[in-house]
């Protein structure tokens, strides 16, 4: 076997006729184009800093355009676009978008391929700007909605604080207006009035202790007259009497303002307005049945310092005004109170 360190194993294949007859292969136009384009970009951006000369935006674009595609009949526009895709998009963007005074389209000098790329880049930036604007608008709307809701909550809290403060001042005036036994007598009067149907022994004792035996109640006399006038309330439904204020208008005089609410029931019509049922004016009775009346009134207490008891009580509530609002005319109001067992000032009367 022939072997030598000075000759390779395949020495018999390297004859002069084989080596001389080899045909050189031409590189494809696309590879040449790509190499030329990359070489141009490399010279522009990757050359040593010491040899760099400041380039303007127009120089960069012109240098890029100078790397033109070879005019080969075999190279179609599609191949040109494919070749351009191989170029770094980031570097093209720096070249096309460099400078704020000119648009990317103007920097292309009319080249259709670069113009299309510049238009796409500009469109992408517009989409980004639009998305940022929409995000900012949504954020502002959310903030505005939050601030409006917060303002409403704050206003509600302020209204509640104002109402509580008003109630506190009112109660303070009530407490400061009356003192000692006179205050107890006034408050006890309205507390017992709400329980007039079932007075206990202690409640009856309180009445006799806080009021004079010959107390004047409107145009009647005696504690029995007060209790008797209270009892007509049992013929009304859902009786509610609220003590709104008590003030001392003189040395021995206190005035309490009240708001009384009652509902007219069938028992109310039979016992208080008997002329509106049966063969009477039943149409007015039908209008009154089930209606809720709210009456504002006052009660005046005269305190006797000698015996330390209430000597006079004058009470009235305006039943005429809500009745007029309910019926709508004075003629019907007059018919209602004409034969009623209750007066327009909400007091019991015998017919």
LINPEBEL-V145948 format. One line per field, one symbol per residue. ss: DSSP state (H for helix, E for strand, C for the rest). phi: phi as a letter, one per 20 degrees, with the letter a starting at -180 (. if undefined). burial: + if it has 16 or more other C-alpha atoms within 10 Angstrom, else -. A space follows every 50 residues. Layout:
# LINPEBEL-V145948
ss->???
phi->???
burial->???
This chain:
# LINPEBEL-V145948
ss->CCCCCCCCCCHHHCCHHHHHCCCCCCCCHHHHHHHHHHHHHHHHHCCCHH HCCCCCHHHHHHHHHHCCCCCCCCCCHHHHHHHHHCCCHHHHHHHHHCCC CCCCCHHHCCCHHHHHHHHHHHHHHHHHHHHHHHHHHHHHHHHHHHHHHH HHHHHHHHHHHHHHHHHHHHHHHHHHHCCHHHHHHHHHHHHHHCCCCCCC HHHHHHHHHHEEEEEEECCEECHHHHHHHHHHHHHCEEEEEEEEEEEECC CCEEEEEEEEEEECCHHHHHHHCHHHCCCCCHHHHHHHCCCEEEEEEEEE EEEECCCCEEEEEEEEECHHHHHHHHHCCHHHHHHHHHCCCECCCCCECC C
phi->.ebbfecffeffedffffffefdfeeffffffffffffffffffddfgff efdgdeffffffffffeeffedfeeegffffffffffgffffffffefnd edeffffelnffffffffffffffffffffffffffffffffffffffff fffffffffffffffffffffffffffdblffffffffgfffffdffcee fffffffffecffdgedldccnffffffffffffeddlfccdeeacceeb fdcccdeccdccdedfffffedcffdcmefeffffffefnedddcebbcd ddeeffdlbfdbcccbceefffffffenbfffffffefceecefemcfbe d
burial->----------------------------++--++-+++-++--+------ ------++-++--++-+-+----------+--++-------+--++++-- ---++-++-----++-++--++---------------------------- -----------------------+--++---++-++--++-+++-+---- --+--++--++++-+++----++--++-+++++-+++-+-+-+-++++-- --++++++++++++++-++--++++++------++--+---+++++++++ ++++----+++++-+++++++-+--+------+--++-++++++++++-- -
